C-alpha cells in the first residue's frame, strides 16, 4: 500500500510538471510569434488620376499562405486602409506564424489579389512592397489590377470574388455617368476622379476575365 501511494504521488507530480511545462511552452511560443508583424511599404491601385503618390489609397486585407501547400496560415479579419501614397505604416501583427518564408497577398476593394512570393518573415517588423516582385525597398511598377467591384466593402469575406467578369461589368454599367464629388463614394469609380465614366469602364474591360493571384 505504501509503495502504491508513493508511485501515485510521483506520477501526479510528473503529470502536473508536464502540464505546467506544456503550458509554459505554449505561452513562450505565443509571445515569440506575436513579435512578428508587417507593414505596407507600397500597394498601388491601377489607373488612379493625379500626381504619383497623391491618390493611391485603398481598403484592403492581407492573407499569409504556406508556399509548400498554399494553405492559409493567417488572414486579417477586418479591413485596413492605405494612405494616398499607397502606404500603411501601421504594424499588422502576424500571430502564430514562425520565422520563415511565406507568400503574402493583398486584396484591395476595387482590385484583384496581388501576391508576393517567398517573403522572409522575421522577428520584429517586416516590409511588404507590392510594387516589386522581389519586395525590394524602392517603388516599382507593379499595380493592383482594377475592376473587382462585386460584393460589399463591409468585411474581407464580402469584398469581391477575385475575378473580373460580367457581374462587375453590370455594376459598372449601372453607375455609368454617376457623379462622385468626394471621388471615393462610388466603388465603380476606379480612377477616383469626380465621375464614373468611360475611363473607369476602359480599366475594367482591359482586365475582363482576369483573376487574382493564388
VMD Tcl script that draws the C-alpha trace (Angstrom):
set ca {
  {0.00 0.00 0.00}
  {2.84 2.41 0.86}
  {4.60 1.65 -2.43}
  {1.38 2.28 -4.36}
  {0.87 5.67 -2.68}
  {4.46 6.71 -3.40}
  {4.02 5.71 -7.06}
  {0.73 7.61 -7.31}
  {2.19 10.79 -5.79}
  {5.25 10.57 -8.04}
  {3.04 10.04 -11.10}
  {0.82 13.00 -10.16}
  {3.85 15.26 -9.76}
  {5.21 14.18 -13.14}
  {1.87 14.78 -14.86}
  {1.47 18.17 -13.20}
  {5.01 19.09 -14.16}
  {4.40 18.05 -17.77}
  {1.17 20.07 -17.95}
  {2.92 23.09 -16.44}
  {5.84 22.74 -18.85}
  {3.49 22.42 -21.84}
  {1.56 25.49 -20.69}
  {4.76 27.48 -20.27}
  {5.98 26.37 -23.70}
  {2.69 27.46 -25.28}
  {2.89 30.87 -23.62}
  {6.51 31.34 -24.69}
  {5.79 30.36 -28.29}
  {2.76 32.64 -28.47}
  {4.79 35.56 -27.16}
  {7.55 34.95 -29.71}
  {5.12 34.68 -32.61}
  {3.29 37.84 -31.58}
  {6.51 39.84 -32.09}
  {6.26 39.32 -35.86}
  {4.40 41.99 -37.80}
  {4.34 43.60 -41.24}
  {3.54 46.95 -42.80}
  {2.64 48.07 -46.31}
  {5.57 49.89 -47.88}
  {3.60 50.32 -51.12}
  {0.49 48.91 -52.77}
  {-0.55 50.99 -55.79}
  {-4.00 50.63 -57.40}
  {-4.11 50.78 -61.17}
  {-5.28 53.83 -63.14}
  {-5.56 56.47 -60.42}
  {-5.64 60.12 -61.53}
  {-3.38 62.90 -60.27}
  {0.29 63.06 -59.42}
  {2.05 59.91 -58.28}
  {1.52 59.22 -54.60}
  {-1.48 61.53 -54.23}
  {-4.41 59.19 -54.96}
  {-3.30 55.64 -54.18}
  {-5.39 54.85 -51.10}
  {-7.43 51.66 -50.88}
  {-9.28 49.49 -48.39}
  {-7.58 46.11 -48.16}
  {-6.96 42.91 -46.25}
  {-3.92 40.63 -46.04}
  {-3.52 36.86 -46.22}
  {-0.46 34.72 -45.46}
  {-0.04 31.28 -47.06}
  {2.43 28.42 -46.76}
  {4.36 28.20 -50.08}
  {4.62 24.40 -49.80}
  {0.89 23.61 -49.89}
  {-0.82 27.01 -50.31}
  {-2.67 26.60 -47.01}
  {-3.83 29.79 -45.27}
  {-1.83 30.49 -42.12}
  {-3.26 33.90 -41.31}
  {-5.73 36.41 -42.69}
  {-6.80 39.77 -41.30}
  {-10.41 39.70 -40.16}
  {-11.08 43.42 -40.61}
  {-10.32 45.87 -43.38}
  {-7.42 48.29 -43.19}
  {-6.66 51.27 -45.42}
  {-3.56 52.59 -47.13}
  {-2.99 56.35 -47.35}
  {-2.89 58.46 -50.52}
  {0.75 57.40 -51.04}
  {-0.28 53.74 -51.13}
  {1.22 53.04 -47.72}
  {0.06 51.72 -44.38}
  {2.89 52.07 -41.90}
  {0.82 50.71 -39.01}
  {2.23 47.39 -37.80}
  {-0.05 44.44 -38.60}
  {0.64 41.55 -36.18}
  {1.01 38.11 -37.76}
  {0.27 35.77 -34.83}
  {1.03 32.05 -34.65}
  {3.34 32.13 -37.67}
  {7.01 31.40 -37.05}
  {10.09 32.75 -38.79}
  {10.42 31.63 -42.39}
  {9.47 32.42 -45.98}
  {5.79 32.82 -46.82}
  {3.51 34.08 -49.58}
  {1.72 37.34 -48.78}
  {-1.43 38.52 -50.55}
  {-3.19 41.88 -50.59}
  {-6.79 42.29 -51.75}
  {-7.97 45.84 -52.49}
  {-11.63 46.83 -52.53}
  {-11.53 47.71 -56.25}
  {-8.80 45.33 -57.37}
  {-7.70 41.74 -57.74}
  {-5.49 39.99 -55.20}
  {-1.76 40.65 -55.60}
  {0.86 38.14 -54.41}
  {4.38 38.48 -53.04}
  {6.18 35.13 -53.13}
  {8.61 33.68 -50.58}
  {8.91 36.72 -48.38}
  {11.01 36.29 -45.25}
  {9.12 36.89 -42.03}
  {11.49 37.54 -39.14}
  {11.12 38.79 -35.59}
  {10.16 42.45 -35.48}
  {8.65 44.48 -38.32}
  {8.92 43.39 -41.98}
  {8.01 45.44 -45.05}
  {5.69 44.38 -47.86}
  {6.25 46.22 -51.14}
  {3.65 45.01 -53.62}
  {5.11 47.17 -56.40}
  {8.25 44.99 -56.56}
  {8.21 41.24 -57.23}
  {11.28 40.79 -55.02}
  {9.91 43.01 -52.23}
  {12.87 45.38 -52.53}
  {12.72 48.80 -50.92}
  {12.25 51.09 -53.93}
  {8.97 51.96 -55.64}
  {8.36 49.60 -58.56}
  {5.94 49.33 -61.45}
  {3.60 46.52 -60.35}
  {0.00 47.59 -59.79}
  {-3.19 46.23 -58.20}
  {-5.34 45.41 -61.24}
  {-8.62 47.33 -61.19}
  {-12.16 46.11 -61.72}
  {-13.24 43.66 -59.00}
  {-16.17 45.64 -57.59}
  {-18.75 42.97 -56.73}
  {-19.92 42.37 -53.19}
  {-19.60 44.98 -50.46}
  {-16.83 46.64 -48.52}
  {-18.17 45.69 -45.10}
  {-15.69 42.87 -44.45}
  {-12.93 40.84 -46.14}
  {-15.29 37.93 -46.82}
  {-17.70 40.09 -48.84}
  {-15.23 42.24 -50.76}
  {-15.35 40.88 -54.29}
  {-14.96 37.38 -55.73}
  {-11.43 37.95 -57.08}
  {-12.43 37.69 -60.72}
  {-13.39 40.48 -63.11}
  {-16.40 39.34 -65.09}
  {-19.94 40.16 -66.20}
  {-21.04 40.82 -62.63}
  {-18.52 43.63 -62.27}
  {-19.38 44.92 -65.74}
  {-23.07 45.09 -64.83}
  {-22.28 47.11 -61.69}
  {-20.15 49.47 -63.74}
  {-22.89 49.97 -66.35}
  {-25.46 50.75 -63.65}
  {-23.20 53.50 -62.27}
  {-22.03 54.94 -65.59}
  {-22.12 58.76 -65.69}
  {-22.89 58.98 -61.95}
  {-21.16 61.86 -60.19}
  {-18.81 61.13 -57.32}
  {-17.99 64.51 -55.71}
  {-15.82 63.01 -52.95}
  {-14.03 60.80 -55.56}
  {-14.37 57.88 -53.11}
  {-18.11 57.44 -52.67}
  {-18.74 55.04 -55.57}
  {-16.86 51.78 -55.84}
  {-17.04 51.63 -59.67}
  {-15.08 54.91 -59.72}
  {-11.82 53.04 -60.31}
  {-9.61 56.04 -61.05}
  {-11.08 58.14 -58.22}
  {-11.98 61.26 -60.17}
  {-15.37 63.05 -59.74}
  {-17.39 60.83 -62.12}
  {-17.85 57.22 -63.21}
  {-17.25 57.28 -66.94}
  {-15.58 55.63 -69.93}
  {-12.16 55.79 -68.27}
  {-13.35 53.51 -65.48}
  {-15.09 51.29 -68.00}
  {-11.90 51.01 -70.03}
  {-9.91 49.95 -66.97}
  {-12.43 47.23 -66.18}
  {-12.72 45.96 -69.77}
  {-8.94 45.76 -70.07}
  {-8.92 43.32 -67.15}
  {-12.05 41.37 -68.07}
  {-11.78 37.66 -67.20}
  {-8.61 38.17 -65.19}
  {-8.38 36.56 -61.76}
  {-6.48 37.35 -58.59}
  {-3.20 35.66 -57.72}
  {-3.41 32.34 -55.88}
}
mol new
graphics top color blue
foreach p $ca { graphics top sphere $p radius 0.5 }
foreach p [lrange $ca 0 end-1] q [lrange $ca 1 end] { graphics top cylinder $p $q radius 0.2 }
display resetview
